[in-house]
Amino acid sequence: MKAFFAGVLILVAVSIAWNWKFFRAKAHLTTMNERIEEGDLSGAIAAVDDFHAIMRVEPDLLVARNFWMGIRALANDSAERALELLEDVEATRPGSFNTSDYLISARIGAAFDKGDYDGFLRHSRESLSKRRDDPIAFGSVASAFACLFVTSGDEAYRDSTLEMLRKAKAISTDTSFNEYEQRILYRMHSKEIITRAAFYERFPNGWTP
């Protein structure tokens, strides 16, 4: 009889422990959803990590974690890391996270970072083919042409840059594109290719010719 009650107590203890584990994990999922709604990718990623540390049963959540980490890497100008994460997401769950546009952006950034300006132009044109109403897409093509102008000295690339900037400004509905245009024009003016972060560090109040 004592053995029976001891067995029951063990089952109750295990049940309580499991339920407590479940409720802790559920709390992390709730936090994750809240962080996503707030646009807090870092908070969402941390909540997924906390959930996985407790349950270790949701591989799809880890794929989601890589997706959010990829988006965060893009936002932080870590294009090669973003590309690595997003390609893993697409390979693991093809089509599940609508990664195509983010992958193109990551490929654009990674090509720029590596100095592959032909690849930069190729991926930028791919992006533009899908986003003809987006001035930033035209700006990306202009940016690639500007890089090729700096590295080759070919005036045809300069003319193409200005043409793409003209098209971008024609469809821009506010002044947000102006900063991007400044960086591209500075590149051609100075014959120097620098990152966005370096540009803003050098010209915190913007640049004019």
Steps between C-alpha positions, in 0.01 A plus 500: 500500500780738592662421168169576325465840667865572434438428133196729497699778665773462240240524221346809659842658541586427137162636387547820699852540369388444140205739532724764655743450216215535251366820658848653507544414133155638415593825674802531272281444194267775620799729543621408153166598343497827693853586386408423137197730519724773644756450222762398756694232311767466768234438764323245280826314438579493872153360577547223242835414659337484845220279369740264326717473811197367690316286245744412219214365291418770243736498201273739311557761769872473441442562131294806595782608730747484211259699286473779757875493558547535124270803488683653796835438332371679188389796711847512657677495161634147558395380157720190477373371835143580394550311176633195684202493738234567238638241260486247783137594568406462133683167473333365815146629439473605134245775448381498860633841605474696173875554505545586131510880532719482810737259323539741210575784743756283677664405169516867401666592828737205499614576145568863595692399812720263297566759229314288244340794323388298198312273742372810680353624171358161406316450829385863504348459156324186620354698788393782268323254269267418790468850650458748216308737728774520765754786475741306722509218242597753231748648747664163554562466125634856497729417792640198315560705185679761714731232642581380149566859392747549786685174433507524120485872420251421223278805448219275378459375858479860622225575248313184605528602864346840434225346288404258778503784754273704273252211480515447876426864575213500252311245708620602847213645704704654785851615587616167646677408175719812518746346747554199276552730203761699696706188566490399133593847373780525756639169374527632147626842613774365728578183302486324837282204596414504870231331708180666613627507859827665394309759297279601792797510734680732261196709410252488793312798355500376143714588200452736207726543196 
